[in-house]
Amino acid sequence: MVSYKRLTPEEVHFSGAVLLDPDESTDADGKEVDPELPLLPQNPRCSITAALLTIAGLIVVLSAVWMLGTIFWFHNPPSTDPHRLPPPAMAKSPNGTLLQPQSCLKIPEAWRFDCYPERGVVVTEEMCHARNCCFVQQSQAKTSGRNGVPWCFYTPDYPSYELVSVIDTEMGKVGKLLRNKKTYYPKDIDALQLEVLYEEDNRLRVKITDPSEKRYEVPIDVPVVQKRASNPSYTVDFIKEPFGLIVKRTQTGTVLLNTSIAPLFYADQFLQMSTSLPSRFIYGLGEHRSNFLHDVQWNTLTMWARDVPPMELTNLYGVHPFYLSVESDGMAHGFFMLNSNAMDVALQPAPALTWRMIGGILDFYIFLGPDPISVIGQYLDVVGKPAMPIYWALGYHLCRWGYKSSNKTWNVVREMRNYGIPQDVQWNDIDYMDRALDFTYEPMNFSTLPDLVKDLHIHDQHYVMILDPGISSSQPSGSYWPFDEGKKRGVFINDSNGDVLIGKVWPGLTAFPDFSNPDTHEWWYQNLQRFHDKVPFDGVWIDMNEPSNFFDGSLNGCPENELENPPYTPGILGGTLRAKTVCASARQKISSHYNIHSLYGLMESKATESALRKITGKRPFVISRSTFPSQGRYSGHWLGDNRSQWKDLVTSIPGMLTFNILGIPLIGADICGFGGSTTEELCVRWTQLGAFYPFTRNHNSIDEQDQDPTAFSPAARTAMKEAILLRYSLFPHLYTLFHHAHISGHTVATPLLFQFPTDEKTYGIDKQFLWGKSLMVTPVLEAGRDYVVGYFPKGLWYDFHTGDSLVSRGEEIKLQAPMDKINLHLREGSVIPTQRPNTTLWVSSGQPLHLIASLSEDGLAKGDLYWDDGETIDSYETDQYAYIYFTIEKNTMKSEVLRNHEEATYITVETVSFYGVKAEPENVTVNSQEAAFNYRNNQVLTVTDLGLNLSQNFTISWM
C-alpha cells in the first residue's frame, strides 16, 4: 500500500480508466524510504507439509459444500454483525511497552486525522491501538466541541477501499470499490459503487453508494443531467489502493479535492471522507455562530437542527453542508455534501476537512466558479434559487412576544404612525393564541385582532402571526379540529410502535405534523384557510420547527436501539439525537426521523408556502427558523433567539453573510435583540445596521422593556426614523438586488471578498458588507463610539450622503459616525436608483426616483432597475415586469428600457446626481434640451425637476 499524503498535481499516479500501481519505494519527494512496518500481520509464504496437504484434502472431500459456504461467508459477512480490526502490529521495547512505527512520528501535527473522534472520551494508548492507529499524547487535550491535535490518528497505510475497476459511461465514469479489511464500526459495507458525473463544465457530481442495498437519499429536487459536459474545467484522477479521488482545476492545476489523505469509511451508520483544502479560507457550513471566515485550527462544526439560542461551537437551527473555498490566487470553488443525517465537519490546519455522517450516502458536488459569485450561482442551480419576495417583505417589521393584547399591539402601530416612522408589517408572537393553540386567537385580550388586521390593510400595512408545528393533543375530543382531523387522517409523526408520538411544547402535550406526507400539506392548508377566514393574515412565521420538543424524545421516552444510539454520535448539544426533539426512531412517511430530522423546517416551509399561494393568490411570505438547502425557494430566515448585547449585534453580520451564500438572502437578526433589555444606544446602532439587513424586524421577548422606536428619547427616535427612511429610499435598489438573486443566484448582502477576490485583506472582513456590488455599509458595532474604522479596497469611493470622494490604496480609514449616522459609500462605476421614502412601501413605491451615479476615474458607470407590481406570482417568468439599464460614458448618461411594462409608466425620474464630475459643466442637456443644474465643489453634479417617465429611454449629457 502507498502512504496517505498530500498530493500535488504532479504526483497523481494515474487518470481515468488507466489504473497504475503506485510506487511504494519512494516518498513524495521521490527519495528512497525504508519499508514501513505492516499495519496488519501478513500471512507468511511458506511451503506446506505433506501432512497438512493430506488433512486439507480430506476436509475438502468430506466437507466441500461446507467449505464453499464458509468461503462465501468470509467474503460477504452478514451486514448485521459488528467487526473490528485485529490488534495492531506494533513492536515492543525490552520493557514490554509498545513502540510507535516511525511512520507515525513522521506525520506533521497538522496532517493527523483523528482516529477516535468520539466526544467526551479521554483516549488511552490501548484504546487507540485497538483501532490500529498511531498514538502520540499531546499536552493539549480535547475539549468539548473543539479538538486539539488528536492523540490517536490514522497510520500512513491505514486500510481503506481499493478501486478494482472503472469504466467510461455517457455521463462520466463508474467504478467498483472493495474493502478487504474490516473497520472498527459495525456493518461496514465491503463493496461500493463509485459514480462520477461530468454534469456541467463547472460542475462535477460524485455519488458513492451501496449497489446491493438501497440506502436513504435526501428527497430534494436536484437537476437530472442527460448530457456530459463538453469542456469541463476540471480533471478527475484516481488512486487505486488505498482508493483516492483527486479533482483539479484545469486552468491552474490547483487540487480542489483530494480524498487520498485519509481513509474512506462507509458503514451503515458511519460515513467518513477527508479532503485537503487549497487554502485556509473557507466559508459556509451553516448554521453556526462564528466568524464569516471559519477557523481551521482544529474546529469541529456539528450539524443537526436544534432549538438553542445562538452560541458558539453549538449545532443551531439549520443544516447547510456547503462550503465556499477561496484559493490562493483568488479563484474559488464550492463543495456541497447532499446529506441530511447528523454530521460533524472537522477542520484542521493542514488545511483539510473531514466529513463524518451517520447515515445516507456520499453524494457531493464540486462547483468550479471560478469566482465566488459564480460558485454561489452554480450551487443554487442545484438546490434552487431564492423566490422573489413580495414587495412589503422588504419593509420594516415590528414584533414582540408579550404585547398581551390586540389593543396594545394596535397602540404600538398607531404610535409609529403618529411619529411618521415607516412600518409595513405588524407581527404577533404566541400570546395572541388561545392557550397557545395553533389556529386560534385568545377571545378576551385579543378579541379585536380581526379589526386590527383590517385597519392595517386600510393603511397599506400587513399582518404576520406565528405558528408552531406542535398541535395540542390534550383537548377534549371534538373540541379542537386541527388535532381531531389530523389524527383521523394520519398526518402526525408516529413512534416506533406506530402510535402518535406525543411530545410537549407551549400548549402542553402535542403531536407533530409529518410534513413529509402530502396528506399533511392538504390538512395544513385547510387549517390555515379556516383561520384566514377569521383573521386575514398576510404571512406566516413558523417557529420551533427543528422540531423543538420540551421532552427528550417523547412523553414515553424512546426505545433503546441503533437509531437512538448509533455507534458514533456527532457533537450534538445534549449528547443524543433526541435531545429536545422527537425520537430518532420515530416514523414518518418517507423515512425514519433519524434520516429526515434536519429537513423538518424545510418541509413545513414548503407546505406553508404552497398554502399561502392558494389562500392569498400572491407571492407567499414565510419566515422559518429551521432551514436546509433549497430553503430560499420557500421562505426567509431570521437568526433566532439572540440577546440585547453588543456581541449579538456584531455576530449578526457574519450570520447574514453566510445565509446569503447559502441561497437564503431574505435574512436578518432581531433588531435591538430578543432576550434581555436593550439600551438606547445599542438600539439606535442596531436599527441603523438592521436597516441594511435584507429582512429587517425589531423583535422583543416577553416582560422586557419596550424597544420599538417610539419607546425612546426624541433624539434616539429621530435617529431610528432616519435609518428606516434611508432603507425605504433605497427600496428600488434593494428590490432589484432580490431580482438578481432570484434569477441568477446573486447575493443581496455581499461579502467584500466577492467583489475583491484578489485582495486577501477582504477575506476575513465581516464587520462591513455590501449591498450587491456597489453600496458599502460600515456600521458602528461598539458602545460609546462616535467613529468607526472601515477597510476600503483599492479604488475610488464616494460618501453616499454627500458625494465626497475618497481614493484608497487598500487601507483602513477612520470615519466619523455620530449617533444619527451610519456610514455608506458608493463604489466607483455604479448607478443606484433611489426613491422618495414614505411610511409604507406601497406609498413609497409610487414616488419619483432619484438616480445616484458614482463615476469611475475615467468617467464610466452602469446600473439597472427591475420593476413590477410587487406581488404577482412569477412576474419575471411571465414577462410582467420592466427592466431598465443605465450607462454613463463620455459625459453622457443613457437610460435604455430593455423591457417595458405598465408599472413603469407610473414612475418618473425626478433627479439625477453624478458623483465625480471633475469640472463644472458649461451646460447640461436632457434629451437634447438644455436643463438647469447644480454643481458643488466636491464634484457633484445634480440635475433636478426632470419629470422623465421611467418607461421611456432618455439621455442626459454635460459639457
Beta strands, then each sheet from edge to edge (+ up, - down):
strand 1: 14-15
strand 2: 134-135
strand 3: 152-153
strand 4: 161-168
strand 5: 172-179
strand 6: 191-200
strand 7: 203-209
strand 8: 234-239
strand 9: 244-249
strand 10: 255-258
strand 11: 265-267
strand 12: 270-276
strand 13: 281-286
strand 14: 299-303
strand 15: 320-326
strand 16: 332-337
strand 17: 343-348
strand 18: 352-357
strand 19: 362-367
strand 20: 396-398
strand 21: 425-428
strand 22: 462-467
strand 23: 471-472
strand 24: 503-505
strand 25: 508-511
strand 26: 539-542
strand 27: 622-624
strand 28: 636-638
strand 29: 667-668
strand 30: 670-671
strand 31: 696-698
strand 32: 749-750
strand 33: 769-771
strand 34: 775-778
strand 35: 787-792
strand 36: 795-799
strand 37: 805-808
strand 38: 811-816
strand 39: 823-827
strand 40: 830-835
strand 41: 849-854
strand 42: 861-867
strand 43: 882-889
strand 44: 892-899
strand 45: 908-915
strand 46: 924-926
strand 47: 929-931
strand 48: 934-936
strand 49: 940-943
strand 50: 948-949
strand 51: 954-958
sheet 1: 1+ 8- 9+ 10-
sheet 2: 2+ 3-
sheet 3: 4+ 5- 6+ 7- 19+ 16- 15+ 13-
sheet 4: 11+ 12- 18+ 17- 14+
sheet 5: 29+ 28+ 27+ 26+ 22+ 21+ 20+ 31+ 30+
sheet 6: 23+ 25- 24+
sheet 7: 32+ 33- 34+ 39- 36+ 37-
sheet 8: 35+ 38-
sheet 9: 40+ 41- 45- 49+ 48-
sheet 10: 40+ 41- 45- 50+
sheet 11: 42+ 43- 44+ 51- 46+ 47-
end
